[in-house]
Amino acid sequence: MRILARPLALLLLLAGCGGGEAAGGASTGDSATTDVGASGTAATDGAASGGATDGHTSGGDAGSGGNANDAAATCAEAAAGCENECKWSGKCTMNSAGFCVAGSAACCTSSLACIDAGQCSPDGDACRAVTDADCAASVACTVKGRCTASAGMCVVGTDAGCAASNECKTNGACAAGDGLCVAKTDAHCQAAAVCSEKGHCAAENGSCHPTAADDAGCAALPTCATLGWCSLQGGVCGLHVDADCAASNGCKKKGACSLIGQGATLPCVQDWAECRCRAGSQADCLTSSGCAAEAKCSLKGSYCETQTDADCAQSALCTKYGQCTYSPHGNICITTSGG
C-alpha cells in the first residue's frame, strides 16, 4: 500500500490543478511539475520570478486555499507563440486566425498591463480597464491618480483619486482637471514635497510655482532656465511673457523663444518643460544650438525642423559626418553617393 500512495497522491494533485503540464512548449512545459513528500505537502520544482520567462510557478501546500500565485498558476498555459503577450498584456490564447487574444480573467489580472495600467478584465480580445476596481491597485492610480475606468483605460476622473496619489504628495497635483491631476490651490502645494524641498509653494495654472519678491528673484531660480518661469505675477514666478521663453533653455536649444498663448491665462501644466514656448520666427531657429548641431534651422509651424539642403550644409551633420543633403523621408540629412 505504501508503494501505491505516492503515484495516487500525485494523480489526485494533478487532477486538482487542472490538467498538469502547460501548453506553451518547452519553455513552459514543467510549470505544473510537483513532488508530494511523506507529509502530503506539494512543492514545485521551480520558483516564480517577476523577471523569469521560463514559466516556472511556485506552488503551495496541497489542499490549501487560494494564494497570490493562483492567478499566475492558472494562466501558465500560454499558447505557444503567445508567451510574451501573455506576460505583458494577458493575451495568452491563440485564436483561429493565429492572433494572441485575452484568455481567462486570471490571465488578465496576472499581466503587467494590469499591474501598471489597470487593464485587468477580459473585454473582447483584449484585457482592459472595465471597472474602477481594475484601476484602484494599479500604478496608474497610485502614482498618477488615474483611478477611473473609461473606454478601457484608467483616467483621471475624481479629486479623490488625485488626492491619494503620489502626484499629490510629491507635486501638489491633488485635484482633477482636464484629464490630469493638477494643483488648484496654494494649500495643495504647501502640503507637498515640492514646497518643502524646492520652495514651489504657490499654485498657478495647474502646477506649483516658486515665489519671489520681484522679477530678478524669479530669474535667479533654476526654473527660469528649465521651464521659463522667469517673471513675477501676483507674487508667483511663472511663464508670462516672450522674454520668459527667451531666457529658457528651450530657446537656446530648440528655438522655442516665443510665448504661444494669452499670457497669464496660459494653462502651463506641471513637468511640461517649455510647455507653451514655441519658435516664433526663422531667426529663433537659426540661432539655436539645434540648428548648428542637428540642422533644425527652418521654421515649420511653431517648431524648428530640417527642411532644406541649406539647413544640412550649415550643421555639424554635414561638416563632421558628410550628411549634407536633405531628405524629405523623415526630414533628415543624408550622405549622397557623391558626398
C-alpha positions in Angstrom: 0.0 0.0 0.0 2.9 2.4 0.7 4.2 1.8 -2.8 0.9 3.0 -4.4 0.4 6.0 -2.1 2.9 8.3 -4.0 1.5 7.8 -7.6 -2.1 8.0 -6.3 -1.4 11.2 -4.4 0.3 12.7 -7.5 -2.6 11.9 -9.8 -5.0 13.4 -7.4 -2.9 16.6 -7.1 -2.5 17.0 -10.8 -6.2 16.5 -11.3 -6.9 19.2 -8.8 -4.5 21.6 -10.6 -6.5 21.5 -13.8 -4.6 19.0 -16.0 -0.9 19.3 -15.4 1.6 20.5 -18.0 1.4 23.8 -19.8 0.8 24.0 -23.5 3.4 26.7 -24.1 6.0 24.3 -25.4 9.4 23.5 -23.9 9.8 27.0 -22.3 6.8 26.5 -20.1 6.4 22.7 -20.0 7.5 22.0 -16.5 5.4 24.6 -14.7 3.0 22.1 -13.2 5.6 19.5 -12.1 5.2 18.7 -8.4 6.6 16.3 -5.8 4.5 15.0 -2.9 6.5 14.3 0.2 5.7 12.0 3.1 3.8 14.7 4.9 1.4 15.2 1.9 2.8 18.7 1.1 3.2 19.6 -2.6 6.3 21.6 -3.6 7.1 22.7 -7.1 10.5 22.3 -8.6 10.5 25.8 -10.0 10.3 29.3 -8.4 8.1 32.1 -9.5 10.0 35.2 -10.6 8.8 38.5 -11.9 11.5 38.7 -14.5 11.6 35.0 -15.4 10.4 33.8 -18.8 10.8 30.1 -18.3 7.2 29.7 -17.0 8.1 28.2 -13.6 5.5 28.9 -11.0 5.6 28.4 -7.3 3.2 26.0 -5.6 1.6 25.9 -2.2 0.6 23.3 0.4 -1.7 20.6 -1.1 -5.3 21.3 -0.2 -4.6 24.9 1.0 -6.8 27.8 0.0 -6.1 30.4 -2.7 -2.9 32.5 -2.6 -1.2 35.2 -4.6 0.2 32.7 -7.1 -3.2 31.2 -8.0 -3.7 33.6 -10.9 -0.3 33.0 -12.4 -0.6 29.3 -12.0 -4.0 29.3 -13.7 -2.5 31.3 -16.6 0.6 29.2 -17.0 -0.9 27.5 -20.1 0.0 30.3 -22.5 -0.3 29.1 -26.1 2.9 28.6 -28.0 3.9 31.9 -29.6 1.9 33.9 -27.0 4.2 33.7 -24.1 5.4 37.3 -24.2 2.0 38.8 -24.9 0.6 36.7 -22.1 3.1 38.1 -19.7 2.7 41.7 -20.8 -0.9 42.1 -21.7 -2.7 38.9 -20.6 -3.2 37.7 -24.2 -2.5 34.0 -23.5 -4.8 32.3 -26.0 -4.3 32.0 -29.8 -7.5 32.3 -31.9 -8.2 30.5 -35.1 -6.7 33.4 -37.1 -3.4 33.0 -35.3 -3.6 36.1 -33.1 -3.0 36.1 -29.4 -6.1 37.2 -27.5 -7.2 37.7 -23.9 -7.7 34.4 -22.1 -9.2 34.0 -18.7 -9.7 36.7 -16.1 -6.8 35.2 -14.3 -4.6 35.8 -17.3 -5.5 39.5 -17.3 -5.0 40.0 -13.6 -1.6 38.4 -13.6 -0.3 40.5 -16.5 2.0 43.5 -16.3 -0.7 45.6 -18.0 -3.0 45.0 -15.0 -0.3 46.0 -12.6 0.8 49.1 -14.5 -2.3 50.3 -16.2 -5.3 48.6 -14.6 -6.1 46.5 -17.7 -7.3 43.6 -15.6 -10.6 42.4 -17.1 -11.1 40.4 -20.3 -13.1 42.5 -22.8 -13.4 41.0 -26.2 -10.0 40.0 -27.5 -8.0 42.2 -25.0 -7.6 42.9 -21.3 -9.0 46.3 -20.4 -9.9 48.5 -17.5 -13.6 47.8 -17.2 -14.3 48.9 -13.7 -12.8 51.4 -11.2 -11.8 48.4 -9.2 -9.5 47.4 -12.0 -7.7 50.7 -11.8 -7.6 51.0 -8.0 -4.5 49.0 -7.3 -2.6 49.9 -10.5 0.5 52.1 -10.7 -1.5 54.5 -12.9 -3.9 55.1 -10.0 -1.4 55.1 -7.1 1.2 57.3 -8.9 -0.7 59.5 -11.3 -4.3 59.4 -9.9 -5.7 57.7 -12.9 -8.3 55.7 -10.9 -11.4 55.9 -13.1 -12.2 53.3 -15.8 -13.2 54.9 -19.1 -13.2 53.4 -22.6 -11.0 50.6 -21.5 -8.3 52.8 -19.8 -7.7 54.2 -16.4 -8.0 58.0 -16.5 -8.1 60.9 -14.0 -11.7 61.2 -13.0 -12.1 62.4 -9.4 -10.4 64.7 -6.9 -10.2 61.8 -4.5 -8.1 59.7 -6.9 -5.7 62.6 -7.3 -5.6 63.4 -3.6 -4.5 59.8 -2.8 -1.8 59.7 -5.5 1.9 60.2 -5.4 1.5 63.2 -7.7 -0.4 65.0 -4.8 2.2 64.1 -2.2 5.1 65.0 -4.4 4.0 67.7 -6.7 0.8 69.1 -5.1 -1.3 67.8 -8.0 -4.3 66.9 -5.8 -7.3 67.8 -7.9 -8.8 66.6 -11.2 -8.6 69.0 -14.1 -8.8 68.5 -17.9 -7.7 64.8 -17.7 -4.8 65.4 -15.4 -4.2 65.8 -11.7 -3.4 69.5 -11.1 -2.6 71.9 -8.3 -5.6 74.2 -7.8 -4.8 75.9 -4.5 -1.8 77.0 -2.6 -2.7 74.5 0.1 -2.2 71.7 -2.4 1.3 72.9 -3.0 2.2 73.7 0.6 1.4 70.2 1.8 3.6 68.6 -1.0 7.3 67.7 -1.1 7.8 70.2 -4.0 7.2 73.0 -1.5 9.3 71.8 1.4 12.2 70.6 -0.9 12.2 73.2 -3.7 10.1 76.1 -2.4 7.4 75.7 -5.0 4.5 76.6 -2.7 2.1 78.7 -4.9 -0.4 77.2 -7.3 -0.6 78.8 -10.8 -2.1 77.3 -14.0 -2.2 73.8 -12.6 1.2 73.4 -11.0 3.2 74.5 -8.0 5.5 77.5 -8.6 8.2 79.3 -6.6 7.6 82.8 -5.2 9.9 85.8 -5.2 9.9 89.4 -4.3 10.5 90.6 -7.9 11.3 89.5 -11.5 15.0 89.3 -10.6 14.2 86.9 -7.9 12.4 84.6 -10.4 15.2 84.9 -12.9 17.7 83.7 -10.4 15.9 80.5 -9.7 16.7 77.2 -11.7 13.1 77.1 -13.0 13.8 80.2 -15.1 16.2 78.2 -17.3 14.4 74.9 -17.2 10.8 76.0 -17.5 10.8 79.6 -18.5 9.3 80.7 -15.1 11.2 83.9 -15.2 8.8 86.8 -14.4 6.7 87.6 -11.4 2.9 88.0 -11.5 0.8 88.0 -8.4 3.8 87.1 -6.3 4.3 83.9 -8.3 7.2 83.1 -10.7 5.8 81.8 -14.0 5.7 81.8 -17.7 4.1 85.1 -18.6 5.8 87.0 -21.5 8.0 86.3 -24.5 11.1 87.3 -22.5 10.5 84.4 -20.2 10.8 82.0 -23.1 13.8 83.8 -24.5 15.7 83.2 -21.2 14.9 79.5 -21.2 17.0 76.5 -22.3 14.2 75.7 -24.7 15.1 78.9 -26.7 18.8 78.2 -26.7 18.4 74.5 -27.7 15.2 74.4 -29.8 14.5 77.9 -30.8 11.4 77.9 -28.6 11.7 81.6 -27.8 8.2 82.9 -28.2 5.2 82.6 -25.9 2.3 80.9 -27.7 -0.9 81.8 -25.8 -2.5 84.5 -23.8 0.0 85.4 -21.1 -1.2 84.7 -17.6 -4.2 82.8 -18.7 -2.0 80.2 -20.4 -2.5 76.7 -18.9 1.1 75.6 -18.2 0.9 72.1 -17.0 3.4 70.8 -14.5 6.5 69.0 -15.7 6.0 70.0 -19.3 9.2 71.9 -20.0 8.8 74.8 -22.4 5.1 73.9 -22.2 4.0 76.8 -24.4 7.2 78.3 -25.6 7.5 77.8 -29.3 9.6 79.0 -32.2 8.1 82.3 -33.4 10.4 83.2 -36.3 13.1 81.9 -38.6 15.7 83.8 -36.5 14.7 81.8 -33.4 15.6 78.6 -35.3 18.8 79.9 -36.9 20.3 81.0 -33.5 19.5 77.8 -31.7 22.0 75.0 -30.9 19.6 72.6 -32.6 20.3 74.3 -35.9 24.1 74.1 -35.5 24.1 70.5 -34.3 21.1 68.9 -35.9 20.2 71.1 -38.9 16.9 72.1 -37.3 17.1 75.6 -38.9 13.8 76.2 -40.7 10.6 77.3 -39.1 7.7 74.9 -39.7 4.5 75.9 -37.9 5.8 76.7 -34.4 8.7 74.4 -34.4 12.2 74.3 -35.8 12.7 71.5 -38.3 15.2 70.3 -41.0 13.6 71.4 -44.4 16.4 72.2 -46.9 19.8 71.3 -48.2 21.0 74.6 -46.7 19.9 73.5 -43.3 22.0 70.4 -43.6 25.0 72.2 -45.1 25.4 74.7 -42.2 25.2 72.0 -39.5 27.7 69.7 -37.8 25.9 66.8 -39.5 27.5 68.0 -42.8 30.9 69.3 -41.6 31.6 66.3 -39.3 29.7 63.4 -40.9 29.2 64.3 -44.5 25.4 64.3 -44.2 24.8 67.4 -46.4 21.7 66.6 -48.4 18.2 67.0 -47.1 15.8 64.0 -47.4 12.0 64.6 -47.1 11.7 61.0 -45.9 12.0 61.6 -42.2 13.2 65.2 -42.6 16.8 64.3 -42.1 20.2 64.9 -43.6 21.8 62.1 -45.5 25.1 61.3 -47.2 24.8 61.1 -51.0 26.9 58.9 -53.2 28.9 61.9 -54.4 29.4 63.2 -50.8 
